[in-house]
Amino acid sequence: MADRDLWRELGQQLRVDSIRAAAVTKSGHPTSSMSAADLMAVLLTEYLHYDFDHPEDPRNDHLVFSKGHASPLVYSLFKAAGAITDEELLTFRKFGSRLEGHPTPIIPWVDVATGSLGQGLPFGVGIALAGKRLDRLPYRIWVLCGDSEMAEGSMWEAFEHAAHDGLDNLTAIIDVNRLGQRGETMHGWDLDSYAKRAEAFGWHAIEIDGHDVDAINAAYAEAVATEGRPTVIVAKTVKGKGVKAVENQEGWHGKALDDPESAIAELGGIRNLMIDVAKPDFEGQPHEFETGPLELPTYELGDEVATRKAYGDALAALGSGRGDVVALDGEVSNSTFAEIFAKAHPERYFEMYIAEQQMVAAAVGIQVRGWRPFASTFAAFFTRAYDFIRMAAVSRANIRLCGSHAGVSIGEDGPSQMGLEDLAALRAVHGSTVLYPSDANQTAKLVAAMADLDGIAYLRTTRAATAVIYATDEEFPVGGSKVVRSSDDDEVTIIGAGITLHEALKAADALGEEGVSARVIDLYSVKPVDVETLRAAAEATGGRFVTAEDHWPEGGLGEAVLSAFADADESPRVIQLAVHEMPTSGKPEELLATAGIDAEHIAAAARRLVEAPVGATK
């Protein structure tokens, strides 16, 4: 069979199989798959270099479906490559099948979960950065994009960064089929509107008919030959191509065809072409960076050190001891102190500028290749990238995030800069770890521990310098806590973390002068929470708890404490001190007092509990 005949026949097979897959449960996106079938047929037969028997091969190309709803096409490609059987293809969207409605990495040939539009290309930028600067291998990244998702700002963050970094190993393919979910897209079939913007960002742009297999082949060849900048192929396609009942018709997005048998017949029937996909054609292994001994920074008891500074020190030390650690920052590295890593390990530092979505996406893409990324910005600004964090969990990604400048304690900058919802947001992410250190030595130990954690790990750091209260030989296991002060006569437990732990210790001192003994717990692991220590404290102090947090009351430290008693026979009486009113600018001590989370308010809450009659609730 001649090449172009094979491409055309394979395109038809991919359409047929997309229809068949969606027909099983009468759900899915076959028409969105049909528009891109020719584009993927040529790619699979001629340009993709991938060993499906060894998906872990570091030399493999990477194919990312940014338009993840076209999953019937993804799975039809896998069948054509011999990776799955026809029988498995027909389990699409069934309970228990790994062929889910949108692709996820439970399938070994899928790098990242997509389906939340606007994310695949940013992930692809991260993989391309890993190829260029970390692995230093000539694999290519191919990203199939939908035209609807080009309205997402995150796509243009990706366009900007890819051009800035000269990622000529990256090719984006825009499937311009004109129709979105409810009707025509913003730009319809105006290919120039996409190409000219891409060119303005610094990309090489090629406009083609996305059903002309010769034009597709030529465009891919041109993309591979282009050096110094990424390439975008803007392909005019027809949604539902090949089946008159749905071809270029509104109202067929996300729907199985009414008459799949006649549609399959119209496309020429079922085919069983098998493609011997080219394997990587070069030798080489990922680059390994030189390392030395891991020597974490240490700090003297009583010294005043900001935990954000300790984060930077520890991250740089970790980079010296581990060649797989990389760092990213959103143009605030002189505040998060990621700049210390940047100066020590410039080859493994990625400046992502004010583009938090692309920063998190790049971290996800980089970890696809086994690197250990740490990404930092102000805690408040991670909210902009929250959907990327959520989808990173769906991707089973292993990334580490550090949010600095948390809470009202940052002072004069005001509420737009105060992270007050970050603990709640990150606790809600599936499988996440949430850490909130209170001093510099603790921070250093937790940063080192984060490198080996799976899933989404989040570290909250404080702007202000606080006293070092832990010796250098103290250990801080994830899921633990520290009983900083206790006695057999404790009448109340005060629980804090970060800035409020120091306020809690001051409050305990004041109470001690009045003859009230208070137990103080540093809940540095907010998730997972130390249930055993909290329950022991409740028993020892008569079920009297005061929690204090520089955070909104919803979802933070206080509610993490309450969760430890969800299935307990008895629960403590808890006074939950948190930020309840919208803060303003002011000095840190003024704002802590106004929010009611300083030492004076903590002590007052403890007194109320101690003075309350047994069984009373305050």
N, C-alpha and C positions, 0 to 999 in steps of 0.2 A: 504494500500500500504506500503510495507517495505521501510525503510528509504532510502536505496540505490536506489531503484526503483523510489522513489519520487524525489531524487536528479537528477537522470538521466532524468526523464521526465520533471522536471522543467528546467534543462539545455536546453533541446530541445525546450521547450516553449519559453525560453528567446531568443534562436536563431531565431525561427520563428517570434516572435514579433519584433525583431530587423530588420529582412528583411522586414516585413510588414510596419513598421514605415518609413523606408528609401524609400520604393516603392512609397509612397504617392507623394512626390515631386521629386522623382528620384535623391535624394542626401542624403549624410550622410556616415557613416562608419559602415555598417553592418558587414563586414568581421572582423574588429577589435573587434567588440562586440562578435561575434561568438566564437572567441578564448578563451575568458574569461568567457563564459556562465556557465560552470561547476563550476569554482571557485566561482562565485557569487551565484549559486544555493545552494551550501552547506552552504555558509556563511549566506544567508538569512534564511534558514530553521533551522539552528542549533546554530549559534554563535552570530549573530547580535541581540542586545537587544535595541529595539527602539519602542517607542510609536508613531506611525504615526498620531494618533489623537491629540497628544500633542507634536509637534516637539520642543517646548520651554522647555520641561522637562529637568532640568539640569543633570539628571541621564542617559539620553540617550547616547548610543554609537554614534560614528561619522564615517560615511563612506565617504571617499574622493576618487573621481576618478581623479587621477593625469593624467591618459590618458583620458582627457576630451572629446576627439573625439569619444570615445566609448559611447556617450550619448544615442544611441538607447538601449543599455544594461541598462543604468541607468533608463530610463523611463520604460523599460520592467519590471525591478525590482519593480518599484513603482506600476505598474499595478498588478503584482503578489501579492504585499502586500495589495492590495485593496485601495491604496492611490489615484489612478487615474482610470478612466474608459477606456475601450477599445476604445471608441469614442474619448476620449482626446488623447490617444496614437497616433491615426491616424491623429492628427493635427501637428505632428512633423515637425518642420521647416516651418510651414505655418505662414504667416504674422498674427500677433495678438496672436499667441499661446505662452504660457509660456514655451513650450517644444522647446527651442531654439537649434541651431546647436551644441552648447557646453553648458553644464549646468551652470546656474547662480542662485544666491539666491533669485531671484524672485519666485522660487519654495521653499516652506518652509522647505523641507527636504534636501536642498542643502546648505552647510555651506559656500562654497567659489566658486568663478568662476575659472574654469580651462579650458584648451585648449591651452594655451601657455605652451608648455611642460617644464617639470622640476620644476614645482611649487607646485603640489599637496602634495608631500612628505614634502617639507619645511613648507607648511601650516599645515600639520599634526603634525609636530614637535611642532609648536606653540600651537595647541590644546592640545597635550599631556603634554606640560609644564604647561598649565593652569590646567589640571586635576590633575597633581602631586603636584604642588606647590601653586596654588591659590585656585581652587575649593576644592581640597583634596577629590575628589570623585573617586571611582574605575571604571569609565566608560572606555571603550576601544576605540582606534582609529584604523580603518582599512583603508589602502590606497592601491588602485589598481594602479600599475605603469605599463607603457609600457616599452618594452626593448629599443626602440629607444631613449627615453628620458634619459636613463642611460648614454648617452654621455654628458649630461649637467652637468657642474660643480656645479650648485646649488643642484643637487641631492646628490653630495658627501659632500657638506657643511651640508646637512641634516643628512646624515649618521654619520658624525663626531659628530654633536651636540647631536643627539639622544643617541649615545653611551656614550658620555661624561656625559650626565645628567641621564643615567640609565633609559631610558624611556621604561620600560617593559610593559607599557600600549599601546605601539605602535607596530603594525604589518604591514609591507610592503609586498605586494604581487606583484611580478614581472611577468607579462604575457609575457613570452619569446616565441613569435610566429614567430620569425626569420625575418619577413619581415617588412620593414619600408615603407615609401611613395614611394621611387623610386627603391627599391630592398632590398637585404639582409642588415641587421644591421651590426654594427661593429663586433659583437661577435657571430652572428648567434645563433645556439642552444648550444653553449658552456656554459652550466650552471655553470661549475666550475669557469669560469672567473668572473661571478657575485658573486657567493657564497664566493669565497676566498677573494675577495676585501672587501666584507661586513664583513667577519670574521676579517680581518685585522683592520677594523675600530672598532671592538668590538661588533659586532652583532652576535646573534645566527642565523645560516643559515640552511635552510632545502631545499633540492632539491627533487622535485617530478615530476611525470607525471601529468600535469594540466588537464587531462581528466579522470583520475582514481579517482572516487569520494571517494573511501575508503582512498586513499592516501591523498586526500585533507582534508578529515575529520580528519585524524590522525595528519596532519600538523597543522591544526587549534588548535586542542587539545593541542599539544605540545607547540604552541606559547602562549596559555593562561596560561599554567603551568610554563612557563619560567619566572624566577625572576631575577631582577637586570640588565637586558639588553634587548634591543628591538630585535624583531625577523623579519627576512626576509624569505619569502617563494619564492623560485626560481622555477617557474613552466614552464615546457616545454609544449607548446601548439601549435596548428595548426591554422593559420589564415584561416578564412572561413570554420572552422571545420563542417563537416557533409554534405557539398554540393560539389560534385566532380568537378563541373565546376569552382569553385573558390578556393577550398581547397589547401592551400600551393602554390598558384599561384601568380606570380608577376603581377602587373598592376591592382590590384583590391582595392587598398587603396583609401578610400574616394569616392567610387562609389556604387550606388545601383546595385543590381543584374539585369541582362538582362531579366531573366525569373523567377520572384519571385514565380509564382504559382507552377512551377515544383520544385523549390528549397524547398518550403514549403511542398509539397507532399513527397519529398525525406526525409525530416526530420520527417515525420509521421503526418503531418497535424497540423491544429490549435488546441491548447489546451487552457483550461481556468482554470488552477490550481490556487487556492487562498491559500496563506500561512498566517497562523496566527502567525505573527512574535512575538517572545518573547519580552515582555516588561522588562524594567529594574527590576532586582530582588533584589534590596537592598534599604534600607531606607537611607535618608540623604539629606542634603541641602548644597549648596556651603558654604565654610568657609567665615566668615566675619572678617575682620581685625579691630582691635580697632582703633578708631580715637578720635581726640579732636577738639577744635575749629580751624577754618581756619584763620590763621593770616599770611598774606602775608608779605614778607620783605619790609622794607621801607628804603629809602636812602635820605640823606640830600642834598639840593640844592648846587650845586657847587662841590660836591664830584666827584672823578674820579673813575668810576666803569665800567668794561666791561659788555656788555649785556650778554655775555656767562656766566659770573659769576652770574648775576642776574637770568638767566635761571635756573641754578643749585639751587640757594637759593629758588626761587619760586616753583620749582618742589618738593623740599623736604617739603616745607610748605604745598603744595597742598596734598602731600601724608599723611601728618599728619592730615589734615582736611577731607580727602576723602579716604576711604578704597578701592575704586575701581580703583585708579590710580596706574599704574605700570610703570616701566622704563626699557628701554633696551639701550645698548650702544655697539659700535663696537670697543672696546679696546682703546678708546681715552677719557675716562671719566674724566681724570685729565686735559684735555683740554676743553671738552664741559662742564665740571663741573657737569655732571650727577653723579659723585662720591659723591656729597653732598647727593643726594637721596639714593645712595647705602649705605652710612654709617648710614643714619637715618632709612631706611626701607629695610634692607638686604633681607627680605623674599619676597619682591616684586620687587627686582632688578634682571635683567637678563644680565649677561655678555655674549655677543655674539661674542667676539673676532673679528678678521679681516675677517668677513664674512657678508658683508652688505646685500647680497641677503637673507641669512637666517635671518638676523636681522629684515628686513622689513616683511618677510614671517612669522616670529614668532609673530610679532606685529599683523598681520592680523589674525593668528590663535588664539591668545589670545583674541582678540576682539570678536571672534565668541561667546565666552562665556560671553560677556557683560562687560568685563574689559575695562579700559580706558588706553591703552598703549601710552607712549611717547618714541620714538626712536631717538637717536642722534648719529651723527658722523660729520666729516668735510663735509661742503656743497658739495665739489668736489666729495666726495666718494659716494654720493647718486646716481650719474650717473650710477654706476655699478649696482644698484638695480632698475633702472628706469622701467624696464618692470614689476617688482613686484609692483611698485607704480601704474603703469597704470592698471594692473589687479586688484589691490586693489579697484580702482574706479569701475571696472566692478563688483566686489563683493559687491558693496555698503558698503564697510568696513569703519569703523570709527577709523582712526589712526592719531596720531600726530607725526610730524617729526620736528627735530631741526637740522639745518645745521649751524655749526660754521665755523670760519676761512674763511669767504667769502671775495672775491675780492683781489685786489692788496694791500690793506691796511694791509694784514697780514705780508708783508715785506720780510725778507730775505729768507724764505723757497722756494720762486720761484713759477713758474706757475703751476707745477704739483699739488700743494697744494691749489691753489686759485680757489674757486668756482666762476666762472664767467658766468655760464649758468643756475644756479639753479632757478632763478626767472622765466626765460622763460620756463624751463622744467616743473616747478610746476604749473605755470599759465595755461599751456596747458592741465593739467589733468582735466578730467570732474568733475565739482562740487567742485573743490578744493578751499581752502582759503589760501592766501599767505600774511604773516605778516612780517614786517621788522622794529623792534623797534629801537629807537634812543637813549633811555636812560634806566637806570635801573628800575626806577619806572614804566615806560611804559611797559617794558619787563615783570615785575611781574604781572601786570594787564592782559596782553595779554596771558600769560601762563595759568592763571586761566580761562580766557574765552575759551581757546582752549579745555579744558576738556569737555565742553558741546557742542562743534561743531560736526556736522555730516560731514561725508566725509573725505577727505584727507586735513589735516590742516598742513601748513608748516610755521615754524618760522626761520627766518634768523638772526643769531647773529654775532657780531663783535668781533674780537680778541682783539683789543686795548681798553684800558680804555678810556672812554669818559665822559664828564661832565654830571652830573645830571641836567636836565633843567626843569623837571616837578615836581610840588609839589605832595605830596603823595595822595591828595584828587582828583587829576585829573582822569577823566574817558576816556577810549579809546575804544569805541564800534567798533566791527568788521564792516568794510565798511565805516569807518569814516576817518578823517584826522585831523590834528591840524594846524590852522593858528597861527604860532608861533610869527609872527611879521606882523603888518599891520597898515595902516593909511588911511585917506581919500585922501592922496596925492600920493599914490603908483603908480609908473610908469611901474613897471615890476614885474612879479612873478617868484620867484626862488623856485623850487620844488626839494626836496631831501628826503632821508631816510637813517637811519643808519649813517655811517661815513660821508656821503656827506651832511647830514643835518647840521652837525657842521661846515663843510666847507662853506655851504650856509650862515650860520649866520655870519661867519667872512666876507664873501663877502658883505653881506648887511651892515655890519658895515663900511667897506671901501667905499662902494657906498654912504652911509649916510654922510660921511665926505666930499664927493664931491657934496653933495646936491641932490643926486638921492635917492628917497625913494623906497625901494624894499619890496614887500610882500614875506614872507617866509612860505612855506607850508611843513609840515612833512607828507609825504604820507605813513604812517606806514602800512596802509591796501592797499597792492598792488593789491589784488583781494579779495573781490570785491572792486572796486575803488569808491572814493567819487565824483561822477559826479556833484552833486549840488555845492559843494565847489569849484571845479575846474572851473565850468562854471561861477560862481559868480566872481572868481578871474580874469578870462579872461575879463569879462565885466568891472571890476573895474580898470584893469591895461592896457587897450587898446589892449588886445589880445597879450601881449608880455610875453612869457614863456621861461624860461631856466630850463631844467631838468638836473640833475647831478646824476649819478649812478656809483657805483663801480661794474660794470657788463658789459658784451658785449652790444652793442647797440640793438641787436636783442632780442625782446621779454621781455625786462625788464621794469624798472620803466618808462622810456620815452615813450615806446609804450603803456604802461598801461594808461598814461596820454592822449595820442592821441586817445585811444579807447573811452575816455569819450566824445569825440566830433564827433564820427563816424556818428551820425544821427543829428548833430546840423546844424542849418542854416549857421552859421559862425564858423570857426575854428581859434584858435590862431596861431600866428607865433611862432614856437618852435625851439629853438636851443637845440639840444640833445647832452649833454656831456656824454660820456661813454668811456669805454676802447676799443680802436680800434686796437691797435698793441699788439702783443704777449709780455707780460711783462717779466721782468727778476728779479733776486734777487736785493735787495736794501732796503734802509730804507723806512718805510711807507710814509714819507713825500716826498721822492724822487720819489717814484712810483706814488703817487697821482698826483704830478706835471707833470711827464712825460706822464701820461695818459690824462692830461688836465682836471682833475676833482677836483682840489684843489681850494681854495678860490680865488686865483689870476685869474685862468682861468674862474671861474664862474663869477667873477666881470667883466672881460673883455667881456664875452658873453652878459651880461646884458647891458653894455655900448653900444655895437653894436646895440642892439635892440632899446634902448632909443634914440640913435642918428640917427637911420635909418629914412628916410622920411616916412610919413604915407602911408601905402599900399605897402611899399617895402618888399621884402622877402630876408632874409639873411641866 
